[in-house]
């Protein structure tokens, strides 16, 4: 081919390509412009159906029915050409319907031009829907796919929009009325039952729900197998414990009680029991038509509120029941079930409140012995933050409500309240049964210690006697053995002899608390400062701390550390986890330890007895004296938590994890010692939060009608200063008063709270109820903050706007002040506090 023609061909192709690209861009522009129109159309359809439903007695039932008819109508016809003849027929049909005849005939034998036969019997409401939709689906001539519109509509239901948010808000008001009941018409599933049940369960789940279980020792692989023996061992002709397999299989409703001294292994054996398939198999015998729901709850006094409360127990039971048996969803959570079925979506479910939790829990108990068999395992009755008699009464009420269909196994220390309740039933006492398990544990630990193996070859008899003495001195307390073995293993690794190890063993007290004293004394002098810092930080955190936060605090001791040095990949996190575990073992001699993995691991005291030892006044004074008076654990936590916040742009106002982190940061900020050394660091750290609050405020303003938490946004300040008032961070407020006093008097929008309201009511009034960290601000700090603001001349002049606000507050929170007469005098010593 001549060269000229080749060039012409290429030029033509280039022109064609450019034209195609232009057309493609034009198409995308048109498509982007049509998308808002399509959403507006969908909104109009939904709102029309909803407004029509509101004229009926049962809004939700009527709306759900109409929605079903609409989707069925759209999906029933592949291609419908709306020519003039059919339009005329349906117009006549509408006229007849308006005259009161809903059962009307369409023209008999009518066949559209494209050949699709039209039913001779048409529902009146369906006809009206067709006519209403016709301008939308066919702006011009030719066939239009109603099926495609149906698909668009179903997809639209899964997203948030103005109409859907409006309907959702009104639907919540209807469904959450006290006298509302689930209509039979809504009991059937329109979206997958399992997906719905799991979405409902997710809402009741709380963070750290499995933390305690993960923290329990895994050293039982070769121990405690005796619990599954059909015939227990005997002593003096009598069984040493009640047969656990027999209890699992029998029809008795008596609880099985696992008790023992502190540290004897109660939680460990409970975890072992729940990992065995044979337990589920035994409980599943003679189920009949019932479903087995096996629930576990590990109470933890050192954990969050929901890890040591009846409310947390109820939440856990409901969560696990819905996950295991999704068919319970319409029974346990009928309001939420109806919400999902009406909207045909699982998004936007409201936050659970205590009334609904109680309602669902009662429904679960009512199902026991009918549709379900509930097997409930509770570890740590003595770990609940409530009087023992109250947890006993709760268990007794639960048993009384479920004379059939409930099996309960509980573990606790042998406190009088528990002994009096459970002693007459099936039980076992751990400290009498673990001698063989301890022998196995000691042997397994020492056989991997090269120093001991060498000594055993030289002194076999003395080595065997040492092992026996270790178990004998333990008095049935497994924790004592575990702590002592760590100490003796280090001696053998250093080349110590059997006789030297025996002397060290004899010097260790058999009392667990005194043993911790001995461990603290044995910490090397160069590690005492770090050990003191670590224990102070953990106590200041008031519960188990995420290992990465603890790691960041330790790394922050280096001036070069910043957020860029956080481990990003899973592999690097594993390395960092190992490094902090090594440091804890070296510095605290395992008084503190890491449990869990790189994803969910935490740092905590090795056992509750270790925490109890540390907080004794004389012990705490000794620990703190090793670090110096200038160390402030709250400031360390504050700085590490700020470093770990997500990027500002990715922060969402509906992210309860973010608000939990903010609560942590601000509460610790309030706890920082008010002195010249700390205040500059505190103020500079809190300034870093301003971009977050400004961003969240802008997001709120754009989406004021969306989100599941409603009016509480009114109390979210726009800056750190407002939060400082809510959390009574007085050093920060004083700093602002000195550097830029005008900020104290800056006017706020009418729908937001001012500084004085923030200080008086506190953050707990404004923040949404959730399982996030929610500490109580000390009353003396709140009173000091209010007094300072009043002394600065602040007053509230919008009495009328805040009268209803104050009324709500009095009914919810005023008891905190009412119990403090001096506090009330401070609040109202000036006549212009509220006007």
Secondary structure, DSSP 8 states (H G I E B T S, - for coil): --HHHHHHHHHHHHHHHHHHHHHHHHHHHHHHHHHHHHHHHHHHHHHHHHHHHTTSS-HHHHHHHHHHHHHHHHHT-S-B---HHHHHHHHHHHHHHHTT--EEE--TT-B-TT--B--SEEEHHHHHHHHHHHHHH-SSSS-B-HHHHHHHHHHHHTS--HHHHHHHHHHHHHHTSTT----GGGSS-SS-HHHHHHHHHHHH--TTTTHHHHHS--TTTTS-GGGG-SS--EETTEESS--HHHHHHS-----EEEE-STTSSHHHHHHHHHT-HHHHHHHTTT-TT-EEEEEEEE--TTS-GGGSSHHHHHHHHHHHHHHH-GGGHHHH-HHHHHHHHHHT--TT-----HHHHHHHHHHHHHHBTTTEEEEEEEE-GGGSSS-HHHHHHHHHHHHHH-SSSEEEEEEE---HHHHHHHTTSSEEEGGGT-HHHHHHHHHHHHTT-HHHHHHHHH-HHHHHHHHHHHHHHHTT-HHHHHHHHHHHHHHHHTT--HHHHHHHHHHS-SSHHHHHHHHHHHS-HHHHHHHHHHHHHHHHHTS-EEHHHHHHHHHTTSTT--GGGS--SHHHHHHHHHHHHHHHHHHHTTSEEEES-TTT-EEEESSHHHHHHHTSHHHHHHHHTTT-TT--HHHHHHHHHHHTS--GGG--TT-HHHHHHHHHHHHHHHHS--SHHHHHHHHHHHHTTHHHHHHHHHHHHHTTT-STTGGGGGG--SSHHHHHHHTT-HHHHHHHHHH-GGGGG----TTS--HHHHHHH-HHHHS---SS------HHHHHHHHHHHHHTT-----HHHHHHHHHHHHHHHTHHHHT-HHHHHHHTSSTTS--
